[in-house]
C-alpha cells in the first residue's frame, strides 16, 4: 500500500491538509473541502448491480473494484464508491466485503472490522435516541408518548437473533415502564439511512429531528426533535458524515462510506461519497446491494429521486455458476457443464436486464468467470444477452486485477458514449403509498399483486393522510428471490407479495414495507464465518474473506 496522503495527492489532487488520517492508509476528507469543490457536469456515474444472489457467488464488489482499476489503466480518472461492511455478515454467512483476489480495497482487515468507527457511531446515535425515549416516558414529559406505540428500536452491529424481540425496563419501578422492544442490526437503522442520504451537516441535523419515534394516545406522531435528541445525535455522527478514502490493490482511490443493507434498507453508499467522487473524478463506479430488484431499484427510486443523481450506465454482474443454480442445479454439481440448466437460469439475468431498461438506462453484463466454466457456457450467456441487444463481457479481474477487466471498461465507456441514458423513475411522488408498493411488486418482481391484513391497510392509509404519502417506498424483502419467498429461484411468476409491516422513516424520508419473513435483525448460520477468523502468532488477522 501507498500512504493515503500519496494516493489523495497523486490521484485526486487533494492536499494533505484536507485529510483527516486514521493511521497511514485510510482517511476522511474534510467536509469544508468537499463543499468548496466545483461540480463536474460531464462526470459519468456507473451503477454496479447483479443478478439475484445465490450461494454460488456473483462478485459484485470484486467487479466494481476491477472496473475501477481498468478504467484507470485506460487513462481515465476514475474512482469507486462502496459501502462499509457490517460486522454481522462478516462473522455470519457472507464474510468480508472488500472485494477479492487482485480486485480488492485495502486495508481489507480494517475495512471489514472497525474501520474509522462510522458504524459504531451510528449504533451509538441510534441507542442514544432509544435511551432518551425511555427517559422521556419515565419522567412523563410532553408530548406524552404512549409506551404501547413506541416504534423506535435499538441497534447492534452483530447478527443476534436472541435480541429480535425483548421486554425492557424489568426489575421494578425505578427502571421505568416495562414494554416490548427489540433490536435491528445497525445497517438497518434509520440513522444509517439518514447518514447516507444527508447532503451536509445541516441536512443531517434536520433529518435526525424528523425521525418518528412513536405516537401519543391520540395517534399523533412524536419526532426526535420534540425530545431534543437530534442535536446530541448529530454530535455523535459529525465525524462519521465525512467520506472515508482508501485505495485498491493498484493504488487507485476508493470511497468506502455508509452501510445500509439492501434487503432491509436502501442499500447504497453515502450521497456525500458519490457526489464528492463525481467532483473529483471523470468516471465513478458505485455499487448497490444484492440483486438489481433490491439495490438498483432503491438506488434509482430513493437515492436518485432525493439527490438528482442520474446513472449513465448499469453493469450487471453474473456468474455461470449462479445462473445454473437458478436453473435448478445443486451446489455440489455446479462444476459440471449443464447448458440446459444454464439456459433456464438465464431467465433471471434477462429479468434484471428488462428491469434496468424500465429506468431508461443502458446496460452491460459482466460475466465473473470461475475455473470450471466452459467456453460453451460463457458463449451461451453472451448469446442470450446479444439477443436482448446487450454486450456481455467475461472479465477476469479477480485473477488479473484491472488488466483482466480492460475489455469490460472499454465496453462501458463505449456504451456510455453510444447509448445516452434517458433516466426515469418508476413511479411519481404523488402516487399513493399502497400503489407505490404494488408498482414495485408488479413491475420489478413481476408479482400478480401485494396483500396485507386490514389493520396494516389502515396503517398505510393513516400514513398517507398524515403527510407521508409523497415518500418513496423502501421494500424490505429476501435477497434470494425476485419474489418474497427465498425458495423461488430463476424468474418466478404468479405469486403475491405479502406486506407484513410498514414503518415510517421520517428522517430518511421513505416508508419501509417489510415483506414476507424478512428479518431486520439477521441470525447466525449453523457454521458462522467467525469460525475461521483468528489472529496468528505475528498478530495478523486471518480467515477474514
Buried (B, 14 or more C-beta within 10 A) or exposed (E): BEBBBBBBBEBBEBEEEBBBBBEEBBBBBBBEBBEEBEEBEEBBBBBBBBBBBBEBBBBBBBBBBBBBBBBBBBEBBBBBBBBBBBBBBBBBBBBBBBBBBBBBBBBBBBBBBBBBEBBBBBBBBBBBBBEBBBEBBBEEBEBBBBBEBBBBBBBBBBBBEEBBEBEBBEEEEEEBEEBEBBBBBBBBBBBBBBBBBBBBBEBBBBBBBBBBBBBBEEEEBBBBBBBEBBEBBBEBBBBBBBBBBBBBBBBBBBBBBBBBBBBBBBBBBBBBBBBBBBBBBBBBBBBBBBBBBBBBBBBBBBBBBBEEBBBBBBBBBBBBBBBBBBBBBEEEEBBEBBBEBBBBBBBBBBBBBBBBBBBBBBBBBBBBBBEEBBEEBBEBBBEBBEEBEBBBBBBBBBEBBBBBBBBBBBBBBEBBEEBEBEBEBBBEEEBBBBEBBBBBBBBBBBBEEBEBEEEBBEBBBBBBEBEBBEBBBBBBBBBBBBBBBBEBBBBBEEBBBBBBBBBBBBBBBBBBBBBBEBBBBBBBEEEBBBEEBEEEEEEEBEBBB
